[in-house]
């Protein structure tokens, strides 16, 4: 699974250490988005959909960077 830089940064910011937890954190974050924050909502949806396709083992191999 290929994640772009923006997706990896978002994942790094909300990552609690496991795939399902990250999905949960992103869903929670979406609850606080304003209606005009469509770009962030779309980005987080993209990440969630990609995370659903990963196994926990594949998730554990990902490296997150805030650079």
JOCOR-V752383 format. One record per backbone hydrogen bond with DSSP energy under -1.0 kcal/mol. NH is the residue of the N-H (numbers start at 1). CO is the residue of the C=O. Records with the same first field share a line. If there is no record, write none. Layout:
BEGIN
NH = CO / CO
END
This chain:
BEGIN
8 = 4
9 = 5
10 = 6
11 = 7
12 = 8
13 = 9
14 = 10
15 = 11
22 = 18
23 = 19
24 = 20
25 = 21
26 = 22
27 = 23
28 = 24
29 = 25
30 = 26
32 = 29
33 = 30
37 = 34
38 = 36
41 = 37
42 = 38
43 = 39
44 = 40
45 = 41
46 = 42
47 = 43
48 = 44
49 = 45
50 = 46
51 = 47
52 = 48
59 = 55
60 = 56
62 = 59
END
